[in-house]
């Protein structure tokens, strides 16, 4: 005998689609735009009303396509947001996985952040004087920038750019799944792109000389590579947490100690 579903039953495919794509997409887009706008509201030199609409439109244009493509294509190569999906659907063990990722990401993020902080101190005499000091936004501003950068940049660069690269490389080399070599290629290329998107900040501060550019590229290459590994081997949430703790060490702790 075949069992008949009730008329009001939700098809399993629809539920799976919601948990693996629709719900994560909505959550990540809203978190990215909300945290970015709060950070802009606190740190912008212009009035928030003057920058709100351009910021909102730019964030929508960047975030929605990257997050949607990253989720759609990433699922095809074993990336996506499995931990977030597990938390949304309340799968057994999801909470413990989150705690495990938090512990590992915190340890790695704080260690890398401390290394970059010490490296900044050691190389300070060789850096352009116009480069902003660590912690220059203050504790609250630094915390807001740390949070918005961790969420936004990981959604854009890891979920978005890295997933698109991983999917594209798998298709170009006709691999049925994401191999380690292709994963590392996607990690490094997206980490290089991650470094490049920080160069305009140097230009705006009039600090884009050779040493400033090289230091910015290398520092962000390190962070981007580590976050890329977390995204690949652990979860997007782990990548966001690792990024958060790196930036916490660079933007908040220096402000706390003056």
LINDA-V398786 format. One line per field, one symbol per residue. phi: phi as a letter, one per 30 degrees, with the letter a starting at -180 (. if undefined). psi: psi as a letter, one per 30 degrees, with the letter a starting at -180 (. if undefined). burial: # if it has 16 or more other C-alpha atoms within 10 Angstrom, else .. A space follows every 50 residues. Layout:
phi->???
psi->???
burial->???
This chain:
phi->.cdcdddcddedddddeddcbddeddddddddddddddddddcddddddd cdddddddddddddddddddddddddbicibddddddddhdeiddddddd ddddddddddddddddddddddcedcddddddddiddidddddddedddd dddddddcddddddddddddddchcdbddddddddddddddddddddcde dddddhbcdedddddddddddddddddddeddccaddddddddedddddc ccedddci
psi->kkkkklegkkkeeeeeeeefdeeeeeeeeeeeeeeeeeeeeefkflkeff feeeeeeeeeeeeeeeeeeeeeeeffggcaieeeeeeeghkkfeeeeeee eeeeeeeeeeeeeeeeeeeeeegefflkffkklkgffleeeeeeeeeeee eeeeeeededeeeeeeeeeeeeghkfljleeeeeeeeeeeeeeeeeffef eeeeghghaeeeeeeeeeefeeeeeeeeeeeefdleeeeeeeeeeeeeee feeeeeg.
burial->.................#####.##..##.###########.#....#.. ....#...#...##.######################......#..##.. ##..##.##########..#......##..#..##.############## ####################.......#...###############..#. .#....##...##.###.##############.################# #####...
